[in-house]
Amino acid sequence: LEIAGDSMAPVFRDGDRILVSPSIEPRRGDRVVVKTTGGEVMAKELARVTARTIELASLNRDYEDRILDRGEVAWIARILWASQ
């Protein structure tokens, strides 16, 4: 995948390419890519998972953290590698 935007700067920058694994269960603190059922795709840091929600953090403090209902998440994949 290719990063678009700067919500994960300075770790991931616009145009960086990343490799993700949908088969590895992400843990708190992992950097992940999430696709919502509405079609939005975002790279964030996994902050917390509860029975009802998935909390995502932006590394760039100019962007707000996100809390998604589990029903809103189509898939989540852990970022394994980035080319910068």
C-alpha positions in Angstrom: 0.0 0.0 0.0 1.1 3.6 -0.4 0.7 6.2 2.4 -1.3 9.3 1.4 -1.3 12.2 3.8 0.6 13.1 6.9 -1.4 11.8 9.9 1.4 9.3 10.7 4.3 11.8 10.2 7.1 11.7 11.0 7.2 7.8 11.0 5.3 7.4 7.7 5.3 10.2 5.1 3.2 10.8 2.1 4.3 8.5 -0.7 5.9 5.8 1.6 5.1 2.3 0.6 4.1 -0.2 3.3 3.7 -4.0 3.5 0.8 -5.2 5.7 -0.3 -8.6 7.0 -4.0 -9.2 7.6 -3.2 -12.7 9.1 -1.1 -11.4 12.1 -3.3 -10.3 15.0 -2.4 -6.7 15.8 -1.6 -5.8 19.4 -1.8 -2.5 21.3 1.0 -0.2 20.1 1.2 -1.8 16.6 0.9 0.4 13.6 -2.0 -0.8 11.5 -4.1 -0.1 8.4 -7.8 -0.1 8.9 -10.6 -0.2 6.3 -14.0 0.8 7.5 -17.3 -0.5 6.1 -17.8 2.9 4.6 -14.7 2.5 2.5 -12.3 4.8 4.4 -8.7 3.4 4.7 -6.4 4.8 7.3 -3.0 4.1 8.8 -2.9 4.6 12.6 -1.4 3.2 15.8 -3.6 0.7 17.6 -4.3 2.3 21.0 -6.9 0.0 22.5 -9.4 -2.7 21.6 -12.5 -3.4 23.7 -15.5 -5.6 23.1 -17.3 -2.8 21.3 -14.6 -0.4 20.0 -11.2 0.0 18.3 -9.3 3.0 19.4 -6.7 4.4 16.9 -4.1 7.1 17.5 -2.5 9.4 15.0 1.2 10.0 15.5 0.9 13.5 14.1 -0.8 15.5 16.9 -2.4 17.8 14.3 -4.9 14.9 13.7 -7.4 13.6 16.2 -7.4 10.0 17.4 -10.3 7.9 16.2 -12.7 5.5 18.1 -14.5 3.1 15.8 -17.3 0.8 16.6 -16.2 -2.8 15.8 -19.1 -3.0 13.4 -17.6 -0.2 11.4 -14.3 -2.1 10.7 -14.2 -4.2 7.6 -10.6 -5.2 8.2 -7.5 -4.4 10.1 -3.9 -5.3 9.1 -0.6 -4.9 11.0 2.1 -2.9 9.2 5.2 -5.0 8.9 7.6 -3.0 6.7 7.9 0.5 5.2 10.0 1.8 2.3 10.9 5.5 2.8 
